[in-house]
Amino acid sequence: MYKEIEANKAKSWLILILFPILVIGTGYFFSRFYPIIFPIAIVLAVSQGWVGYFFSDKIALATSGARPADGPEFNELNHIVENIAITAGQPKPRVYIIDDSAPNAFATGRDPKHAAIAVTTGLLTKLEKVELEGVIAHEMSHVRNYDIKLASLMVVMVGIVALLGDLFLRFSFWDNDDSDNKVGVFLKIIGIVLALLAPLFATLIQLAMSRKREYLADASGALLTRYPEGLARALEKILADTEPLEVANKATAHLYIANPLKDHKGVRGWFSGLFDTHPPAEERIKKLRSMV
């Protein structure tokens, strides 16, 4: 388990280092033509990121139709969350219920003091206690590892790159400079190609980071429960369940422990996997069962 945690942390840091290089490099190149582009993109993206950072938990819970897990029927769930929070050495997050028979769960919140965990009624009815503990430990690990904060940072950086590309294309379209400078024309062509491809590269980096953090949460969660088999069995049941989560959409799918849209069936190649928010469940189960 410790080996998996360290390996995933190292890969996450590598991706996180590459992302600012892409952002700064793209901004520097575009600013050589239109210096105003970079500051405009940063202001717009940071302001959007600020809203997401402070209100993402409320937005995610409201979008999912989640309600507080109050009442005696949820006592066991609250006890599990509280016990794992104590083991993790962090405050007990708020607990919510999503009335849906599809088994799934997600965590949200910018830090452990502002965290929430939401589980579906299907998860409660279809999983055994040790399996539910594995899922809760996984979600608690996302909070403990500040994955929501990291995701907010990634959204800002993707937003900056996308805005840089959009602004450069717009400035280029309205630019009436008829200069015959061949070098300048060549660089501008490169800039247009970069403006089209940079947002794609940024999104791919963001998705790669998301997949690595899922592996990290699996390993960290297994460390909390000391029983990787519990989470492995939970993932098997979630994968085998063919019912899509009705309240989920593409904007919130990345939050859940497993893809709630159920479009992971069928033959998938290396290229299509680049656009997945989650690593293959089969690979996650294999890694969990190899942990000792």
C-alpha positions as CSV (number, residue, x, y, z in Angstrom):
1,M,0.0,0.0,0.0
2,Y,2.8,2.4,0.9
3,K,4.5,1.6,-2.4
4,E,1.3,2.4,-4.4
5,I,0.8,5.7,-2.5
6,E,4.4,6.9,-3.1
7,A,4.3,5.9,-6.8
8,N,1.0,7.8,-7.4
9,K,2.2,10.8,-5.5
10,A,5.3,11.0,-7.7
11,K,3.2,10.7,-10.9
12,S,0.8,13.3,-9.7
13,W,3.6,15.8,-9.0
14,L,5.1,15.2,-12.4
15,I,1.8,16.0,-14.1
16,L,1.3,19.0,-11.8
17,I,4.8,20.4,-12.8
18,L,4.0,19.9,-16.5
19,F,0.8,21.8,-16.3
20,P,2.2,25.3,-15.3
21,I,4.9,24.8,-17.9
22,L,2.2,24.5,-20.5
23,V,0.2,27.5,-19.2
24,I,3.3,29.8,-18.9
25,G,4.7,28.7,-22.2
26,T,1.4,29.2,-24.0
27,G,0.9,32.6,-22.4
28,Y,4.4,33.8,-23.2
29,F,4.1,32.8,-26.8
30,F,0.7,34.5,-27.3
31,S,1.9,37.6,-25.4
32,R,4.6,38.2,-28.0
33,F,1.9,39.1,-30.4
34,Y,-0.8,40.6,-28.1
35,P,0.6,41.5,-24.6
36,I,-2.8,42.1,-23.1
37,I,-3.9,38.5,-23.6
38,F,-2.2,36.9,-20.7
39,P,-3.4,39.2,-17.9
40,I,-7.0,39.1,-19.3
41,A,-7.0,35.3,-19.3
42,I,-5.6,35.1,-15.8
43,V,-8.1,37.5,-14.3
44,L,-11.1,35.7,-15.9
45,A,-9.9,32.2,-15.1
46,V,-9.0,33.1,-11.5
47,S,-12.3,34.8,-10.9
48,Q,-14.1,31.7,-12.2
49,G,-11.9,29.5,-10.1
50,W,-12.6,31.5,-7.0
51,V,-16.3,30.9,-7.3
52,G,-15.7,27.2,-7.9
53,Y,-13.3,26.9,-5.0
54,F,-15.6,28.4,-2.4
55,F,-18.9,27.1,-3.7
56,S,-18.1,23.9,-5.5
57,D,-19.4,21.7,-2.7
58,K,-22.8,23.5,-2.5
59,I,-23.1,23.4,-6.3
60,A,-22.2,19.7,-6.5
61,L,-24.6,18.7,-3.7
62,A,-27.5,20.8,-5.1
63,T,-26.9,19.4,-8.6
64,S,-27.0,15.8,-7.3
65,G,-30.2,16.4,-5.3
66,A,-28.4,15.4,-2.1
67,R,-30.0,15.7,1.3
68,P,-28.5,15.5,4.8
69,A,-28.2,11.9,6.1
70,D,-30.4,12.6,9.1
71,G,-32.6,10.1,10.9
72,P,-32.0,6.7,12.6
73,E,-32.0,4.8,9.3
74,F,-28.6,6.4,8.6
75,N,-27.0,5.9,12.0
76,E,-24.7,3.1,10.7
77,L,-23.5,5.2,7.8
78,N,-22.8,8.2,10.1
79,H,-20.9,5.9,12.5
80,I,-18.8,4.5,9.7
81,V,-17.9,8.0,8.5
82,E,-17.1,9.1,12.0
83,N,-14.9,6.1,12.7
84,I,-12.9,6.5,9.5
85,A,-12.6,10.3,10.1
86,I,-11.1,9.5,13.6
87,T,-8.7,7.0,12.0
88,A,-7.7,9.6,9.4
89,G,-7.2,12.2,12.1
90,Q,-9.6,14.7,10.5
91,P,-13.0,16.3,11.2
92,K,-16.1,14.2,10.4
93,P,-17.4,15.5,7.0
94,R,-21.0,16.3,6.5
95,V,-22.9,13.3,5.2
96,Y,-25.5,13.4,2.5
97,I,-27.8,10.9,0.8
98,I,-28.8,10.8,-2.9
99,D,-32.1,9.0,-3.5
100,D,-31.0,6.8,-6.4
101,S,-30.8,3.0,-6.7
102,A,-27.5,3.1,-8.6
103,P,-24.6,2.5,-6.2
104,N,-22.1,5.4,-6.1
105,A,-20.6,8.1,-3.9
106,F,-18.5,11.2,-4.1
107,A,-16.7,13.7,-1.8
108,T,-16.5,17.4,-2.2
109,G,-15.2,20.4,-0.2
110,R,-12.0,22.5,-0.4
111,D,-10.5,21.1,2.8
112,P,-11.2,18.7,5.6
113,K,-13.1,21.4,7.6
114,H,-15.5,22.1,4.7
115,A,-15.9,18.6,3.4
116,A,-19.0,16.5,2.5
117,I,-19.5,12.9,1.5
118,A,-22.6,11.9,-0.5
119,V,-23.7,8.3,-1.1
120,T,-26.6,6.9,-3.0
121,T,-29.3,4.8,-1.4
122,G,-28.3,2.1,-3.8
123,L,-24.9,2.0,-2.3
124,L,-26.3,1.5,1.2
125,T,-28.6,-1.3,0.1
126,K,-26.2,-3.2,-2.2
127,L,-23.0,-3.1,-0.3
128,E,-21.9,-5.0,2.8
129,K,-20.5,-3.1,5.7
130,V,-16.8,-3.8,4.9
131,E,-17.4,-2.7,1.3
132,L,-19.2,0.5,2.4
133,E,-16.2,1.2,4.7
134,G,-13.9,0.8,1.7
135,V,-15.9,3.4,-0.3
136,I,-16.1,5.9,2.6
137,A,-12.3,5.5,3.2
138,H,-11.7,6.2,-0.5
139,E,-13.8,9.3,-0.4
140,M,-12.2,10.4,2.9
141,S,-8.8,10.0,1.3
142,H,-9.8,12.5,-1.5
143,V,-10.5,15.0,1.2
144,R,-7.4,14.1,3.2
145,N,-5.2,14.4,0.1
146,Y,-6.8,17.8,-0.8
147,D,-7.9,16.4,-4.2
148,I,-10.8,18.9,-4.4
149,K,-8.5,21.8,-3.9
150,L,-6.1,20.4,-6.5
151,A,-9.0,19.9,-8.9
152,S,-10.0,23.5,-8.4
153,L,-6.4,24.6,-9.3
154,M,-6.5,22.4,-12.4
155,V,-9.8,23.9,-13.5
156,V,-8.2,27.4,-13.2
157,M,-5.2,26.4,-15.3
158,V,-7.3,24.7,-18.0
159,G,-9.5,27.8,-18.0
160,I,-6.4,30.0,-18.5
161,V,-5.2,27.9,-21.5
162,A,-8.6,27.8,-23.1
163,L,-9.1,31.6,-22.7
164,L,-5.6,32.2,-24.0
165,G,-6.4,30.2,-27.2
166,D,-9.8,31.8,-27.6
167,L,-8.4,35.4,-27.2
168,F,-5.5,34.8,-29.5
169,L,-7.8,33.5,-32.3
170,R,-10.1,36.5,-31.8
171,F,-7.3,39.0,-31.9
172,S,-5.8,37.3,-34.9
173,F,-9.1,37.5,-36.7
174,W,-9.5,41.2,-36.2
175,D,-5.8,42.0,-36.7
176,N,-5.5,44.0,-40.0
177,D,-1.7,43.9,-40.0
178,D,-0.7,43.1,-43.6
179,S,3.0,42.9,-42.8
180,D,5.0,40.8,-45.3
181,N,7.3,39.6,-42.6
182,K,7.5,35.9,-43.4
183,V,8.9,35.0,-39.9
184,G,6.0,36.9,-38.3
185,V,3.4,35.1,-40.5
186,F,5.0,31.7,-39.8
187,L,4.9,32.4,-36.0
188,K,1.3,33.5,-36.2
189,I,0.4,30.3,-38.0
190,I,2.1,28.3,-35.2
191,G,0.2,30.4,-32.7
192,I,-3.1,29.6,-34.4
193,V,-2.3,25.9,-34.3
194,L,-1.2,26.2,-30.7
195,A,-4.4,28.1,-29.8
196,L,-6.4,25.2,-31.2
197,L,-4.4,22.4,-29.6
198,A,-3.3,23.8,-26.3
199,P,-6.8,23.5,-24.7
200,L,-6.9,19.9,-25.7
201,F,-3.5,19.2,-24.2
202,A,-4.6,21.0,-21.0
203,T,-7.7,18.9,-20.8
204,L,-5.8,15.7,-21.3
205,I,-3.4,16.7,-18.5
206,Q,-6.3,17.4,-16.2
207,L,-7.9,14.0,-17.0
208,A,-4.6,12.2,-16.4
209,M,-4.3,13.9,-13.0
210,S,-7.9,12.9,-12.2
211,R,-7.1,9.2,-12.9
212,K,-3.9,9.3,-10.9
213,R,-5.7,10.8,-7.9
214,E,-8.2,7.9,-8.1
215,Y,-5.4,5.4,-7.8
216,L,-4.0,7.4,-4.9
217,A,-7.4,7.5,-3.1
218,D,-7.7,3.8,-3.5
219,A,-4.3,3.1,-1.9
220,S,-4.9,5.7,0.8
221,G,-8.3,4.4,1.6
222,A,-7.0,0.8,1.8
223,L,-4.4,2.1,4.3
224,L,-7.2,3.6,6.4
225,T,-9.2,0.4,6.6
226,R,-6.3,-2.0,6.4
227,Y,-8.5,-4.1,4.2
228,P,-8.1,-3.5,0.4
229,E,-10.4,-6.3,-0.4
230,G,-13.4,-4.3,0.9
231,L,-13.0,-1.6,-1.7
232,A,-12.1,-4.1,-4.4
233,R,-15.4,-5.9,-3.8
234,A,-17.3,-2.6,-3.7
235,L,-15.8,-1.6,-7.1
236,E,-16.8,-5.0,-8.5
237,K,-20.4,-4.5,-7.5
238,I,-20.5,-0.9,-8.8
239,L,-19.0,-2.0,-12.1
240,A,-21.4,-4.9,-12.4
241,D,-24.4,-2.6,-11.8
242,T,-25.7,-1.5,-15.2
243,E,-28.0,1.2,-13.9
244,P,-26.9,4.8,-14.7
245,L,-27.1,7.4,-12.0
246,E,-30.0,9.6,-13.0
247,V,-28.7,12.8,-11.3
248,A,-25.2,12.6,-12.7
249,N,-24.0,14.5,-15.8
250,K,-20.7,15.1,-17.6
251,A,-19.9,18.1,-15.4
252,T,-20.1,16.1,-12.1
253,A,-19.2,12.6,-13.3
254,H,-15.5,13.0,-12.3
255,L,-16.5,13.5,-8.7
256,Y,-17.9,10.0,-8.2
257,I,-15.9,6.9,-7.1
258,A,-16.8,5.2,-10.4
259,N,-18.1,6.6,-13.7
260,P,-21.8,7.1,-13.0
261,L,-22.8,7.5,-16.6
262,K,-22.1,3.8,-17.3
263,D,-20.5,4.4,-20.7
264,H,-17.4,2.3,-19.8
265,K,-18.7,-0.8,-21.4
266,G,-17.4,-2.3,-24.6
267,V,-14.0,-2.3,-26.2
268,R,-11.9,0.7,-25.2
269,G,-8.5,1.5,-26.7
270,W,-5.5,3.5,-25.5
271,F,-6.7,6.7,-27.3
272,S,-10.2,6.6,-25.9
273,G,-8.8,6.0,-22.4
274,L,-7.1,9.4,-22.6
275,F,-10.4,11.1,-22.2
276,D,-11.6,9.1,-19.2
277,T,-12.1,10.8,-15.8
278,H,-11.5,7.4,-14.0
279,P,-9.0,4.7,-14.6
280,P,-10.4,1.3,-15.6
281,A,-12.2,-0.3,-12.7
282,E,-10.7,-3.6,-13.5
283,E,-7.2,-2.2,-13.2
284,R,-8.1,-0.5,-9.8
285,I,-9.4,-3.8,-8.5
286,K,-6.2,-5.6,-9.6
287,K,-4.0,-3.1,-7.9
288,L,-6.1,-3.2,-4.7
289,R,-5.8,-7.0,-4.5
290,S,-2.0,-6.8,-5.0
291,M,-1.6,-4.7,-1.9
292,V,-0.2,-6.3,1.2
